[in-house]
Amino acid sequence: MQAVQSVIRQTGGPDAIGFDQVELGKPGPGQVLMRHEAVGVNFIDTYHRSGLYEVPLPGGLGLEASGVVEEVGEGVGNVRPGDRVATFKSGLGAYSSARIVDAEWLVPLPGAVDFEQAAALMLKGCTAEALIERCAGVKRGDVVLVHAGAGATGQIMIRWLAHIGAIVVASAGSRDKQATARAAGASLVCGYAEDELLNTVRQASEGKGADVIFDGVGADTWEVSLKAAKCRGLVVSFGNASGPVTGVSLGALSAHGSLFTTRPTMMHYYAKRDEFRAGTSRLMQMIADGIVQADIGTRLPLQDAAKAHRMLEDRKTVGATILKP
């Protein structure tokens, strides 16, 4: 099968993304040939492209895709040709029309989950599951601040948190984006200005501060996140949209109330087969039940990946972005 596949030969801006026409061979033992129907775009893709996260070069780009199994290799028993599947743990190279991947990390799609939702939700939805349920252990009644609540991951997290009974405060950079976060289920919304944000969190928490803060913005929100947490609260820093957090002082955690903080990587929560099965099954059930869904704000042809990256880095997107092969 002929396929169009992304290639990064050197790190840089969005124009570093190229595409090659390749001939795919036969899947080997334990592998499948997967034809892509939709490809998810995530902020981590920009880190791989720019060199913020080091990756082997030359190489592919993208982690998340959904599609159809076209052919299986020797020893594959968990899927067969024609099965609808998704993946986020098959290594870089999801920005492609088809590729050969290991069968063991494929996720079967229930009939209620379409290709676009799967491509938009696999990585971001599993991130939400890992952060909310296993990293932070959020429970009913907890006050939770979600930064960038109108973003794709932010909206998924808000819906998940609201479902389990948390009181959600969401920050966003414009009135329209705040309305989007409220529509996703946030109890209160605010901008990023320190006074507004802290007053909103105090309003939600009877003046105590947030039990948990999910911060995917990074440098721009780190200090206000510490100020918004309650005494012995938890700050979960999981992204660098505004740049990485640097120069962290442990003394600041004490000064703001003996805070806890963590910098989790989602893949560490999906490293084992039982964790992978449990987490993806939980996500698929949440999607099938209509609790979690992706607001797909941008659909672009596969070979417009550079445009997608520009929009993402310029914060011009609302909700999820997908590429169509």
N, C-alpha and C positions, 0 to 999 in steps of 0.2 A: 504494500500500500504506500502511495505517495502521501507525504505530510508536510505541512508548513510548520516549522518550529522556530521559536525565538532563540537568539544567540546574543550573548554579551561577550565581546572580545576584550574590552577594557572598561573599567568603571568610569562613571561620569554622569552627565545629565540625562534627561529622557531620550535624547538623540542617540545615546549609546545602545539603545535597543534595536537590534536588527532581526531579520528573519531569513531563514534558508529553506529551500525545498530539498527534502531528503527522502530517501527510499528506506522504509522501515523493513527490517528483516522479520523472521519468524520469532514469536515469543519462545524463550527458552524454558527449561524446567522451572515451575513455580511462577511463571510470568503470564501476562495476558497482553493482547493488543487491544487498546482502548481508544475508541473514536470519541472525540470530545463534542459535546453539544453546547456547553457553556463553560466559561472560565472565570473564576473569581479574581478580582484585583484587591490587593491588601497593602496596607502601609509598609509592611515588612518587605514587600517587593521593591519598594523604593530604596530601602536600606541595602538590599543585595545589589541593586543596580549602581548605587552611588559609591559603594565601598565602605559604608558605615559598618555593615556586617560583612566580613571577608568571606568570599566564596571562590571556588576554583574557577579559573578562566583558561580558555573560553568555556562558556557553559550556558545553560538555559536559564529561564526566569519563570517565576510563578510556582505556587504550591497547590492550588485548589482548582479542581475541575469536576465536571460531571459528564456522563456520556454512556456509551453502550459498549459492552464487551464484544469484539469482533472475532477474536480467536484466542484459544487458550493453549498453553504449553503443557508439557508432560507433568503429571502429578497434581494438577490443579483440580480441586474438588469443591471449592466453596462458591465458585461462579461458573457459568457456562455461556456460550455465545448467545447474544440477544438480551442478556441481563442488563438492567439499568443500574448503574453504580456511580459512586462519587469517591473522590480521594483528596486528601490533603497531606498525606504522609508518604508520598512516593518520590520525594526528592524534587529538586528544582527542574523546571521544564514544562510546567502546566500551560504556559502560553504557547499552545500548539494545537493543531487540528486533530492530531492523534499521536500516541506514543506507546511504548512498551513499558509496563510497570509490574511490580511484584503483586501477585494476587492477594497475599495475606493482609495487605493494608487497604483493600477495597471495602467500601461500605455499600451494601445493597440498599436501594431506594424503595421505600414503601410506595404503593400506588398513589397515595395522596400527596406525594412530594414530587414536584416537577423539576426539570433539569435546571432552570434558572434559579429557583429557590435553593436547590442543593448547592449549586456553584457559589451562590452568594452567602451561604450559611455555614458551610462545613468548617472552615478555619475560624471564622468569627464566632459561630455558635459554640464550637468546642472550647474556644477561649473563654466565652461567657460561662460555660458549665464548669470549667476548671477553676476559674477565679472565684465565682460566686459560691459554688457548692463545696469545693475541696480546699482551695487556698484560704479563703476568708471565712467559710462556714457561716454565711449569712443566715439569720433566722427571722421568723415573723416578728415584726415590731421594731427591728433594727432600723436606724436612720442611716441611709447610705447616700453619699454624694457621688454622682457619676459625671466626670468632666467630659466635654464634647458629646453631650447627650443626643445631638442630632445626627452624629456620624453613624455609620453602619453598625459598628460594634456597640456604640453607645445605645442605640435604639434596641438592639437585641438584649443587652444587659438590663435596660429599663423594663422591658416586657417580662423578662425572667424574674427580676426582683419583685415587680408588682405581683406576679403570680404567686410567689411564696410569701407575700404579705409584708414585705419591707416598705418603709416610708422613703420614697425616692426623691432626692433633690438633684436636678440636672442643670449643669451649666452649659451655655452655648453662646456663640458670638454675635447673634443678631436676633431680633424679635421673631423673624420667620423661623429661624432654627430653634428658638425656644418653644415656639408653638408646635414644631415637629416633635420635640422631646416630650411636651405635655401630652400630645396625641398618642405617643407610645406608652404612656402610663405614669409619667412623673407626677408626683403630688405637688411639687413646687419647682419653678424654673427661675434662672437668674443669668446675668451676664458674668464676665470674668473680673469686673472691677472688685477690688478687695472688700470694700465696705458693703456693697450690694450682696456679694456672695456670702460673706460671714453673717450678715443679718438674716439672710434667707435660711441658712443652716441653723442658726439659733432659733428662728421661728419654728422650724420643723422639729427641733429637738428639745424644746422647753429650755433653751439657753445652754444646753450641755455640750453641744457639738456632735459631729457625726460619729457613729460607731465604726463605720468603714468608709474609706474613700478610695474610689477606683480612678486612677490618674493615668490616662494614656497620652496626655499632652506633653508632659516632661518638664523641660526647663522653665517655661513660662508660668506653670501652675504649682511647682513644687513647694514654694514658700507658703502660698496661701492654703495649700492642702494641709500643711502642718498646723497652721493656725485654725483651720476648720475642724480638725479632729477633736473628739472629746478626750478627757484624761484617760490614758491607757487605750486609746483608740488605735485602729490599724490603717495605715496608708499603704495601698497596693499600687506601686508604680510599674506599669506594664507597657509603656510606649514612649516614644520620643518624637511625637509629631512636631514639636517646636524646638527640638534639639535635646540631646541627652542631659540628664541631671549630673552635674559634676561638683566636686568639692563638698561632698556631704559631710557635715559635722555630726558625730554621734551625740555631742552635747546638745544640739538643737532638739533631739528627740526628748531629752530630759527636760529642757526648758519649756517645751510645749505640752508637758503632762505625761512624761514617761511613755511616749508613744512606741508602738511597734511599726516596723516597716519591712517590706519585702519587695524584691524585684524578680517576679516569677517569669519563667519561660514556659509557654503552654506545652511545648513538646515534652518537657520533663514530667508533665502530668499524664502524658499519653505514651510513655516509653515502653510500658509493659502491655502484653497482649490483653490481659484481663482488664486493665485500665482503659485501653483503647475500645474494647467491646462495650464495656459498661458506659463510658462517656458518649460514644457515638449512638448507642441504643437510646440513651436518655435524650439526646438531642433529637433524634428522628421521631421519638414519641411526642416531644414538645412541638415539633413542626406539624406532625400529622394531626395533633389535637388543636391546632390553630393558636396555640399559646405564643409561640415564637414564629415570627415571619420576617422576611427581609423586605424593606422598602427599597426597591431597586430604582435609584434615581437616574442612573446613566447606563445606557447600553451602547457599545461601540463595536465596530468590526475588530477582529483579532489584531490586524496589522495597524490599528490605531492605538496600540498600547502606549506609545509615547505621549499621545494626547491625554490618555487616561492618567498617566503619571503626573503630567503638568497640572491637570485639574485637581488631583488629590493633594499635591504639594502646595498648591495655591489656595487650598481650602475652598474650592469652588464646587465641591460635591455635597449632596445631601443624600444620606442613605448609601446603599451599596452600589458598586460599579462592577459590571460584568462585560466580558468580551465574547463576541459571537464568532466562532470559526467559519 
